[in-house]
Amino acid sequence: MKFSRRSFLAGVAAATAATVVPKGRAQAALADDSYATLIDLTRCDGCPGKDTPACVSACRRHNASRFPEPDPAMLKDYWPQKSHEDWSGRRELTERLTPYNWLFVQKVTVEVDGQPQELTIPRRCMHCDNPPCVKLCPFGTAKKDKDGPVHIDPSLCFGGAKCRTVCPWDVPQRQAGVGVYTYLDPAPVGGGVMYKCDLCRDDLARGEKPACMTACPQGAMHIGHRQDILRQAEALAVSYSGHLYGKTEHGGTATLYVSKVPFDQIDAALRQGTDSAKVMRLHSPENALEKQSTLAKAALLAPVAGVVGAFAATVSKREKNDEK
């Protein structure tokens, strides 16, 4: 995205107007045939023999053109902090979520009937039914489509990272040196852009499956209409005498896991010997939307969101018109 002085002034004018005429952000209601996904942990084997699991490789190839390319001159600390998040030198890292890796396979050893059992768990955005990242994003750049995917608009994101703060699984990851904020430097409004899985929403719109699912050699991941997937997940859990995760956790998500091993045991194993703040857990998180104090803070940020959001949207639209 390119910016000019004329675009900047137009954005400032629109931002000023936005403080006079406030507008609410609407979230699309989930359609009856919205998508959900099923991940069968009994089938997932982590692709032994491969340097990188097939689903992870497919995701990276498919989204490579959308990965951030930071401006080295804009890799500055987040005011007033004395740090910034730069993953551009660690692009090949596949053992966790990063702005360059939106899916990873988590490995954990769980003791089952006295015997150690290794589980491999594909991890990415859960695509919550009522996502706090969407409700509480002060810039209004996180959205949930009516057919299920939750996504972040990189052209409007300022990298404030509130989406990650309120996410129970700490999914969105920030890259400094990119995004609209670089053109407002040194305005203290964030520091980059947040990135995460969007369930290959453009492919879904064309009737195609997400890249990770078509690449899985074990058929461990499935996508379909929500009620169909829920029925499949429940039936699979019964057939395994197993357990279901995602149906009620955090108010429900569009990602359902089925496992023969109880998820509380998996979560305990994930936390064992690890700083729990640094591990992507499988737990029963508290819903941030139910915290009145959090909502109150979000409300206080609303005027700032109006100004910033209007500026970014106007600049983007103006530049697109200039290019025609």
C-alpha positions as MATLAB code, in Angstrom:
seq = 'MKFSRRSFLAGVAAATAATVVPKGRAQAALADDSYATLIDLTRCDGCPGKDTPACVSACRRHNASRFPEPDPAMLKDYWPQKSHEDWSGRRELTERLTPYNWLFVQKVTVEVDGQPQELTIPRRCMHCDNPPCVKLCPFGTAKKDKDGPVHIDPSLCFGGAKCRTVCPWDVPQRQAGVGVYTYLDPAPVGGGVMYKCDLCRDDLARGEKPACMTACPQGAMHIGHRQDILRQAEALAVSYSGHLYGKTEHGGTATLYVSKVPFDQIDAALRQGTDSAKVMRLHSPENALEKQSTLAKAALLAPVAGVVGAFAATVSKREKNDEK';
ca = [
       0.000    0.000    0.000;
       1.445    3.413   -1.029;
       0.706    6.701    0.693;
       1.098   10.312   -0.353;
       0.811   13.660    1.403;
      -2.552   14.193   -0.284;
      -3.780   10.834    1.027;
      -2.542   11.664    4.506;
      -4.467   14.946    4.596;
      -7.595   13.263    3.240;
      -7.294   10.616    5.936;
      -6.920   13.181    8.684;
     -10.031   15.005    7.448;
     -12.079   11.819    7.424;
     -10.774   10.829   10.835;
     -11.860   14.151   12.261;
     -15.324   13.687   10.777;
     -15.523   10.222   12.306;
     -15.332   11.668   15.811;
     -18.442   13.738   15.056;
     -20.464   10.968   13.391;
     -19.756    7.731   15.279;
     -20.632    4.473   13.581;
     -21.108    1.050   15.120;
     -19.356   -1.995   13.699;
     -21.660   -4.791   12.649;
     -20.647   -8.429   12.784;
     -22.185  -10.817   10.291;
     -24.461  -13.371   11.919;
     -23.353  -16.941   11.305;
     -25.164  -18.531    8.393;
     -27.008  -21.798    8.964;
     -24.559  -23.519    6.619;
     -21.421  -21.872    8.017;
     -18.222  -23.885    7.973;
     -16.644  -25.853   10.795;
     -13.604  -28.127   10.866;
     -12.897  -31.456   12.517;
      -9.395  -32.524   13.543;
      -9.012  -36.190   14.485;
      -5.999  -36.538   16.782;
      -6.128  -40.332   16.459;
      -5.420  -40.045   12.732;
      -2.825  -37.257   12.897;
       0.665  -38.756   13.119;
       2.720  -35.597   12.570;
       4.035  -36.894    9.230;
       6.971  -38.981   10.510;
       9.925  -38.944    8.161;
       9.189  -35.413    6.939;
      11.176  -32.408    8.116;
       7.917  -30.459    8.266;
       4.379  -31.884    8.527;
       2.528  -31.803    5.194;
      -0.218  -29.495    6.492;
       2.330  -26.936    7.706;
       4.271  -26.981    4.431;
       1.074  -26.590    2.419;
      -0.076  -23.656    4.537;
       3.261  -21.888    4.147;
       3.368  -22.375    0.376;
      -0.220  -21.274   -0.053;
       0.153  -18.078    1.973;
       3.752  -17.110    1.148;
       2.668  -14.178   -1.021;
       0.822  -12.714    1.969;
       3.698  -12.891    4.428;
       5.022   -9.529    5.692;
       8.029   -7.796    4.148;
       9.119   -5.265    6.781;
      10.935   -2.044    6.067;
      14.204   -2.298    8.073;
      14.074    1.447    8.740;
      10.703    1.022   10.460;
      11.722   -1.785   12.817;
      11.428    0.471   15.831;
      10.474   -0.156   19.444;
       6.808    0.158   20.371;
       6.447    3.420   22.214;
       6.716    3.644   25.208;
       8.154    0.104   25.351;
      11.753   -0.611   24.501;
      11.134   -3.656   22.341;
       9.493   -4.748   19.114;
       8.515   -8.045   17.502;
      10.482   -8.900   14.390;
      10.166  -12.444   13.022;
      11.586  -11.645    9.588;
      14.914  -13.267   10.461;
      13.163  -16.429   11.676;
      10.865  -17.094    8.751;
      11.673  -20.803    8.626;
      10.519  -21.435   12.206;
       7.706  -24.025   12.105;
       7.433  -25.157   15.744;
       5.096  -22.349   16.779;
       2.779  -19.677   15.385;
       4.512  -16.662   13.854;
       3.601  -14.022   11.233;
       5.221  -16.424    8.747;
       3.761  -19.658   10.108;
      -0.003  -19.777   10.681;
      -0.215  -23.489   11.509;
       2.069  -25.778   13.473;
       1.932  -29.315   14.836;
       2.284  -29.465   18.597;
       3.889  -32.593   20.057;
       3.187  -33.859   23.563;
       3.680  -37.111   25.440;
       0.781  -38.225   27.640;
       0.735  -41.201   29.979;
      -2.215  -43.472   29.117;
      -2.828  -46.581   31.256;
       0.707  -46.320   32.551;
       2.213  -46.142   29.062;
       3.637  -43.019   27.362;
       1.755  -42.018   24.222;
       2.888  -39.295   21.842;
       0.203  -37.062   20.356;
       0.596  -34.635   17.474;
      -1.873  -31.751   17.399;
      -2.346  -29.356   14.459;
      -2.743  -25.878   15.987;
      -4.037  -22.703   14.398;
      -6.832  -20.176   14.913;
      -9.927  -21.770   16.503;
     -12.311  -19.409   14.617;
     -14.514  -18.780   17.652;
     -18.280  -18.489   17.314;
     -18.192  -15.213   19.244;
     -14.560  -14.086   18.908;
     -13.309  -11.542   21.439;
     -10.627  -10.450   18.967;
     -13.413   -9.158   16.718;
     -15.490   -7.586   19.477;
     -12.586   -5.900   21.252;
     -10.253   -4.876   18.431;
      -9.951   -1.087   18.935;
      -9.299   -0.559   15.205;
     -12.109   -2.769   13.899;
      -9.777   -4.722   11.604;
     -10.621   -8.208   12.917;
     -13.797   -9.619   11.404;
     -15.813  -12.833   11.362;
     -17.485  -13.860    8.120;
     -21.035  -15.187    8.212;
     -19.711  -18.508    6.882;
     -17.297  -18.917    9.798;
     -13.709  -17.713    9.208;
     -12.214  -15.067   11.470;
      -9.700  -12.851    9.690;
      -7.627   -9.693   10.111;
      -7.419   -7.033    7.412;
      -3.657   -6.358    7.076;
      -4.232   -3.106    5.176;
      -6.006   -1.568    8.167;
      -4.294   -3.260   11.129;
      -2.069   -1.128   13.370;
      -0.631   -4.048   15.330;
      -1.954   -2.999   18.725;
      -2.042   -6.727   19.636;
      -5.248   -6.496   21.675;
      -6.529   -9.409   19.594;
      -3.725  -11.564   20.977;
      -4.284  -10.284   24.507;
      -7.931  -11.384   24.533;
      -7.393  -14.609   22.548;
      -7.475  -17.625   24.927;
      -4.897  -19.377   22.743;
      -2.673  -16.344   21.930;
      -3.093  -17.008   18.218;
      -2.457  -13.714   16.349;
       1.229  -12.849   15.985;
       2.731   -9.418   15.320;
       5.337   -8.296   12.815;
       6.854   -4.832   13.180;
       7.941   -2.626   10.291;
       4.849   -3.146    8.126;
       1.367   -1.708    7.856;
      -0.422    1.608    8.007;
       1.282    2.679   11.234;
       4.615    3.065    9.433;
       3.169    6.067    7.586;
       2.108    7.718   10.841;
       5.410    7.200   12.655;
       6.050    8.100   15.432;
       2.365    8.014   16.416;
       1.980    5.630   19.408;
      -0.830    3.519   17.986;
       0.666    0.056   17.825;
       3.520   -1.305   15.844;
       2.927   -3.434   12.770;
       0.355   -5.955   11.643;
      -1.158   -9.036   13.286;
      -1.204  -12.290   11.284;
      -3.019  -15.611   11.655;
      -4.907  -18.366    9.819;
      -8.042  -17.191    8.009;
      -9.146  -20.725    7.052;
      -8.193  -20.010    3.420;
     -11.397  -17.976    3.160;
     -10.786  -17.008   -0.469;
     -10.564  -20.684   -1.384;
     -13.717  -21.461    0.590;
     -15.526  -18.767   -1.392;
     -14.567  -20.681   -4.557;
     -15.805  -23.958   -3.127;
     -12.279  -25.261   -2.436;
     -10.845  -26.726    0.767;
      -8.116  -25.079    2.874;
      -4.588  -25.994    1.755;
      -3.729  -27.812    4.992;
      -6.649  -30.210    4.607;
      -6.016  -31.190    1.004;
      -2.375  -31.887    1.900;
      -2.986  -34.113    4.954;
      -1.920  -37.692    3.991;
      -3.877  -39.267    6.870;
      -7.170  -37.467    6.278;
      -7.063  -36.156    9.830;
      -8.721  -32.827    9.020;
     -12.156  -32.264    7.553;
     -14.299  -29.241    6.729;
     -17.999  -29.000    6.048;
     -21.226  -27.394    7.091;
     -21.300  -26.736   10.792;
     -24.085  -29.096   11.828;
     -22.687  -31.902    9.671;
     -19.227  -31.524   11.191;
     -20.644  -31.373   14.704;
     -22.560  -34.611   14.139;
     -19.434  -36.267   12.712;
     -17.328  -35.088   15.649;
     -19.839  -36.313   18.232;
     -20.193  -39.680   16.505;
     -16.422  -40.056   16.226;
     -15.959  -39.269   19.914;
     -18.521  -41.940   20.798;
     -16.876  -44.512   18.518;
     -13.517  -43.858   20.198;
     -15.033  -43.706   23.673;
     -13.163  -40.450   23.404;
     -13.475  -36.738   23.953;
     -14.542  -33.606   22.068;
     -12.953  -30.156   22.348;
     -14.281  -26.914   20.876;
     -18.040  -27.491   21.070;
     -18.496  -25.524   24.298;
     -15.025  -24.172   25.118;
     -14.973  -20.387   25.033;
     -18.618  -20.379   24.023;
     -18.000  -22.669   21.063;
     -15.585  -22.591   18.141;
     -15.616  -23.565   14.480;
     -12.689  -25.926   15.154;
     -13.477  -29.259   16.809;
     -10.861  -31.718   18.061;
     -11.604  -35.384   18.803;
      -9.203  -37.454   20.886;
      -9.115  -40.811   22.656;
      -7.131  -39.093   25.423;
      -8.980  -36.625   27.698;
      -8.119  -33.033   26.897;
      -7.451  -32.134   30.526;
      -4.684  -34.750   30.498;
      -3.322  -33.353   27.245;
      -3.364  -29.835   28.667;
      -1.613  -30.946   31.854;
       1.082  -32.656   29.783;
       1.541  -29.530   27.671;
       2.104  -27.426   30.786;
       4.395  -29.918   32.505;
       7.920  -28.607   32.746;
       7.016  -25.562   30.644;
       6.108  -21.998   31.447;
       2.333  -22.208   30.933;
       2.343  -18.639   29.647;
       4.476  -19.758   26.690;
       2.586  -22.895   25.648;
      -0.459  -23.053   23.400;
      -2.872  -24.826   25.700;
      -5.954  -27.024   25.244;
      -7.957  -25.833   28.219;
     -11.320  -24.333   29.197;
     -10.567  -20.632   28.955;
     -12.500  -17.773   30.491;
     -14.366  -15.738   27.886;
     -12.906  -12.241   27.728;
     -16.260  -10.890   26.547;
     -17.699  -11.731   29.954;
     -15.196   -9.537   31.757;
     -16.870   -6.212   32.387;
     -13.548   -4.495   33.076;
     -12.216   -5.551   29.668;
     -15.330   -4.284   27.926;
     -15.065   -1.014   29.794;
     -11.496   -0.520   28.596;
     -12.569   -1.299   25.035;
     -15.309    1.297   25.293;
     -12.781    3.923   26.364;
     -10.730    3.154   23.256;
     -13.696    3.570   20.905;
     -13.050    7.270   20.083;
      -9.441    6.440   19.181;
     -10.627    3.529   17.070;
     -12.967    5.797   15.149;
     -10.215    8.245   14.296;
      -7.618    5.641   13.371;
     -10.022    3.399   11.497;
     -11.462    6.242    9.446;
      -7.988    7.469    8.581;
      -6.782    4.069    7.429;
      -9.907    3.312    5.424;
      -9.885    6.700    3.709;
      -6.199    6.494    2.816;
      -6.618    3.001    1.418;
      -9.637    3.986   -0.676;
      -7.988    7.191   -1.881;
      -4.844    5.402   -3.022;
      -6.841    2.756   -4.877;
      -8.738    5.493   -6.711;
      -5.485    7.316   -7.517;
      -4.075    4.148   -9.086;
      -7.003    3.740  -11.502;
];
